[in-house]
Amino acid sequence: MAQRIGVLGGGQLGMMLFEASDSSKEELFFLDPNPACSCAQVGASVTTGDFKDEQAVLDFGADKDIITVEIEHVHVGALRKLKARGKKVYPDPDILAVIQDKGAQKQFYESNGLPTAPFRLLESGQGAVVQEEPTPFVLKSRRGGYDGQGVSVIRDEKMRAKGMEGPVVLEKLIPFHKEIAVIAARNALGETKTFPAVAMDFDPEANLVNALYSPADIPMEVEDEASRIATRLVQELELVGVLAVEFFMLGDGSLLINESAPRPHNSGHHTIEANMTSQYAQHLNAICGRSLGSTAIKQPSVMVNLLGAPGHIGKRRILGRDRLDHARGEFLHDYHKQETRPMRKMGHITVLDDSLDSALDRALKLQNEVRFVAEESIS
């Protein structure tokens, strides 16, 4: 009998989780405040409700065998009650409580001897300490940051006034050589596997990944160390599911954990086509108690995000879809969001090629040609 899985959140990560599911093994149901969310657009079962509301989460989870998340900003108290009632909740609510608070995240890394940038926890991002801190430095909201929101990079005195309201993590800006990420998976039996590391280029304006490369162009010893740290973190947390771990790679090859997320992640989108098992199928394997699948790379790949076009707000329209050629290993993932706005994640493209340089050239070309614009702006 198929297991009934309740997923808090119905955005693009939930949509790709739904697309990876096998109806003979699991039935997926989603809770999201937006009745027109990504999952609803692809035929998934969506309950309209706020995953931050205790009663909504309790009611939603009442008839599910397993509860999981595609976004970490959910009502932890409700998940604790569901767990106490015998429901399987993955990741565990206590893990979500740590991840929801970037300050608690940093303290967890520090207390477990995991490498991370030096930090201080402040009650306000606009206080005297911030005004006196030598630039450059970074402020991160302890709660609620998502998709580049809640992060402020203070590079010089002119930017200091930006500040930030509420409790923050203050970090010195790390002069890193490269940003990489590893996705680790762990099932309830304690079996763990990691996906090969990826390298990431960020859009400095949106603070979002612009392009992702697999495999990462890093020394094997760095790859091994990133896998070791990610494995240790997922084991220390005793997490069931997938965990994305983002690293700063310094000039000497050493690694510092930047942040982690206990769910499928933007840094693993390419695995749908490029790896033997996708991060989404692996998450389902883990939470359903199945053995973990192979994470081996089938072919080098580049993934690029598609953001809403500058100056376009309103009902969306996609241009350039016909530029992709599946026969050449070009794959468009439309998140089916009904409204576009500048810098909003609207989809992604993955390009496979035996040559990573060729994949990058093709992916960047397609990124410029495939655009999400507002319908009324089209003449």
C-alpha positions, -999 to +999 in steps of 0.1 A: +000+000+000+013+034-010+025+056+019+006+089+024+032+117+025+022+152+035+045+180+023+046+214+039+050+238+010+038+236-026+064+256-045+088+245-072+107+221-049+075+204-040+065+203-076+098+185-085+093+161-056+059+153-069+073+147-104+099+123-089+073+102-069+061+068-078+023+065-072+027+028-065+049+035-036+038+069-022+010+094-025+020+130-020-002+158-007+008+194-003-001+223+021+004+258+007-013+292+013-014+298-024-041+278-042-023+285-075+011+273-063+035+253-085+022+220-073-014+229-081-004+237-116+009+202-123-020+183-109-008+175-074-033+174-044-030+207-027-047+218+005-049+256+008-036+266+042-007+283+060+022+259+069+031+285+096-003+280+113-004+254+140-040+242+134-036+241+097-005+219+100-022+196+126-053+192+105-032+185+073-010+160+090-038+140+108-043+114+080-007+112+067+019+085+074+049+108+069+052+146+070+081+163+053+089+199+041+100+217+010+105+249+029+120+251+065+099+281+077+070+260+090+053+256+124+077+235+144+053+232+174+026+215+153+052+191+139+063+182+174+026+174+183+022+153+152+054+134+160+041+128+196+009+113+180+030+087+162+035+104+128+069+101+111+082+137+107+113+141+085+134+161+091+128+160+129+111+192+143+142+198+165+164+199+134+140+224+117+142+245+149+180+248+145+179+254+108+152+281+110+175+302+132+207+310+114+223+319+147+214+285+161+228+269+129+261+287+135+262+276+171+256+240+161+285+240+137+307+256+163+297+232+191+303+202+169+337+213+157+324+219+121+343+246+102+324+279+097+332+316+094+337+335+127+305+351+138+287+372+165+250+371+174+234+405+178+200+416+189+198+442+162+214+448+128+214+485+134+230+488+168+263+503+179+283+471+172+272+472+136+281+508+133+316+502+147+323+469+128+351+473+103+340+467+067+335+445+048+310+423+067+278+404+063+245+407+082+220+378+081+186+378+096+184+350+121+149+341+109+129+341+077+156+346+051+150+328+018+161+330-018+186+357-012+163+377+012+175+386+047+212+390+037+230+423+036+266+426+025+282+458+039+312+464+017+320+500+025+310+529+047+284+541+022+265+508+026+267+507+064+234+526+067+216+497+051+217+478+084+190+453+092+161+451+116+159+425+143+183+398+156+211+391+132+243+370+126+273+392+119+301+376+099+333+390+085+331+389+047+351+358+037+376+363+008+367+329-007+380+314-039+349+295-049+315+286-035+306+249-037+278+228-024+272+191-015+239+174-010+240+146+016+213+120+022+205+098+052+178+073+057+162+061+090+187+031+091+216+056+092+228+049+056+243+080+041+254+091+006+266+123-008+262+137-043+294+150-060+302+186-052+290+214-075+304+248-080+282+279-080+283+314-095+261+339-078+241+369-091+255+397-069+223+418-073+198+390-065+221+371-042+209+339-060+227+312-079+232+323-115+249+291-128+259+258-112+285+234-126+287+196-121+313+183-115+329+211-096+364+220-109+381+214-075+410+192-064+400+157-054+411+162-018+387+192-015+359+171-030+366+144-004+367+169+024+334+185+014+318+151+013+333+142+047+320+174+063+285+171+048+283+134+059+294+143+094+268+171+096+239+150+084+250+123+110+254+148+138+219+161+131+206+125+127+186+139+098+164+117+077+161+131+042+184+153+021+206+181+034+222+207+012+254+221+026+269+253+011+306+259+015+331+287+010+363+273-005+393+294+005+424+300-016+443+272+003+415+247-004+401+247+031+364+248+036+339+268+057+303+259+060+281+289+049+246+275+054+227+243+052+191+234+043+173+202+053+154+197+021+158+195-017+177+226-028+186+248-058+221+234-058+207+199-067+183+207-095+207+194-121+205+159-106+171+153-123+189+147-156+226+146-147+228+119-120+218+083-116+193+094-088+179+128-084+179+147-051+141+144-051+140+107-056+167+104-030+147+124-005+117+100-010+140+070-007+153+084+027+120+093+043+102+061+031+129+039+046+143+026+013+179+021+004+196+052-011+202+053-048+234+058-067+245+095-068+270+090-097+272+116-124+258+104-158+271+134-177+287+168-169+260+195-166+254+232-161+222+245-145+211+281-148+183+298-130+156+317-149+145+349-131+117+372-138+128+399-163+137+433-150+108+458-152+082+431-156+055+426-130+022+407-136+007+377-153+037+358-167+045+348-203+075+327-213+096+336-244+121+315-262+109+281-251+114+268-287+152+275-284+157+243-264+167+210-280+161+180-258+180+158-283+211+179-274+205+175-237+188+208-230+160+207-204+136+235-193+119+233-159+090+258-158+079+264-122+044+274-134+043+305-112+014+326-125+029+360-117+063+372-127+084+399-110+120+410-112+145+385-097+118+359-089+128+323-096+105+313-124+123+282-137+157+267-146+175+251-175+199+222-173+223+214-201+242+182-204+274+178-225+306+158-225+324+191-222+316+213-192+328+244-211+305+236-240+276+230-215+283+264-199+283+283-232+251+267-243+234+272-209+243+309-207+231+314-243+198+298-234+195+318-202+196+350-223+171+337-248+144+321-225+127+349-206+098+353-183+080+386-189+047+402-180+019+394-205+008+430-209+043+441-218+042+421-250+032+442-280 
